[in-house]
Amino acid sequence: MTGKGFAARWGGEEFILVFDKNDLEDTARYLEQILDKIRAHTVLTEGYEIKITMTLGASEGTPAPIEEIVNSADEKLYYGKQHGRNQVVIKIPEGAESSPEEKR
């Protein structure tokens, strides 16, 4: 994130990345690059190879309250987890939504 914004832990296994002066499409491209690097990485431990996956939800900064922006990204994150995992979600298809019962 150096020169792009900042990252912070947001709960147990969640992180929030805040990009400075990026539109949603640029952010999505950068997140895809990060995800490609994560997909290519293997952790070796105690004789096991572990592949890492990550699901990312992204929302564009707007004049809306920060809670709304974070909630929008969170909904996309959970939609991604429920629909295949290991992906970047910048838009939930119209008519679809993430199910609150399946969260966390």
C-alpha positions in Angstrom: 0.0 0.0 0.0 3.0 2.3 0.1 2.1 5.4 -1.9 -1.4 4.1 -2.6 -3.1 4.6 0.8 -3.1 2.5 4.0 -4.1 -0.9 5.4 -5.5 -1.7 8.8 -6.8 -4.8 10.6 -10.6 -4.8 10.7 -11.6 -7.7 12.9 -10.2 -11.2 13.4 -9.4 -12.2 9.8 -10.5 -9.0 8.0 -8.5 -6.1 6.8 -9.5 -2.8 5.3 -7.5 -1.2 2.5 -8.1 2.5 1.9 -6.8 3.8 -1.5 -6.1 7.4 -2.0 -7.2 8.9 -5.3 -8.1 5.7 -7.1 -11.4 5.0 -8.8 -13.1 1.7 -8.3 -11.8 0.2 -11.6 -8.2 1.1 -10.7 -8.7 -0.3 -7.3 -10.2 -3.5 -8.7 -7.2 -4.0 -11.0 -4.7 -3.5 -8.1 -6.7 -5.9 -5.9 -6.6 -8.5 -8.7 -2.8 -8.1 -8.9 -2.6 -8.7 -5.2 -4.9 -11.7 -5.4 -2.8 -13.2 -8.3 0.3 -13.0 -6.1 -1.6 -14.6 -3.2 -2.9 -17.4 -5.4 0.7 -18.1 -6.7 2.1 -18.3 -3.1 2.4 -21.6 -1.3 3.1 -21.9 2.4 5.2 -24.9 3.5 4.7 -26.0 7.0 5.4 -29.3 8.8 5.5 -31.1 5.5 2.3 -29.7 4.1 1.8 -27.2 1.2 -0.9 -24.7 2.0 -2.5 -22.6 -0.7 -3.8 -19.2 0.4 -7.1 -17.8 -0.8 -8.6 -14.4 -0.2 -12.0 -12.8 -1.0 -12.1 -9.1 -1.4 -15.1 -6.7 -1.5 -14.5 -3.1 -2.7 -16.5 0.1 -2.6 -15.9 3.5 -4.0 -15.4 6.3 -1.6 -18.3 8.7 -1.8 -19.7 11.6 0.3 -21.7 8.9 2.2 -20.8 8.2 5.8 -17.9 5.9 6.3 -20.1 3.3 7.8 -22.1 3.0 4.6 -19.0 2.7 2.5 -17.6 -0.1 4.8 -20.9 -1.9 4.9 -21.1 -1.8 1.1 -17.6 -3.4 0.8 -18.5 -5.9 3.5 -21.7 -7.0 1.6 -19.5 -7.5 -1.5 -17.0 -9.5 0.6 -19.7 -11.8 1.9 -21.3 -12.2 -1.5 -17.9 -13.2 -2.9 -17.4 -15.8 0.0 -20.9 -17.2 -0.8 -20.3 -17.4 -4.5 -17.0 -19.1 -5.0 -14.5 -17.4 -2.7 -11.0 -16.3 -3.8 -12.1 -13.3 -5.9 -12.5 -9.6 -6.0 -16.1 -8.3 -5.9 -16.8 -4.7 -6.9 -20.5 -5.2 -7.7 -23.2 -7.5 -6.6 -25.4 -8.6 -9.5 -28.8 -6.9 -9.6 -31.4 -8.9 -7.7 -28.7 -10.9 -5.8 -27.6 -10.2 -2.3 -25.5 -11.8 0.3 -27.5 -13.7 2.9 -27.0 -12.4 6.5 -27.5 -16.0 7.8 -24.3 -17.1 6.0 -22.2 -14.3 7.4 -19.3 -15.1 9.7 
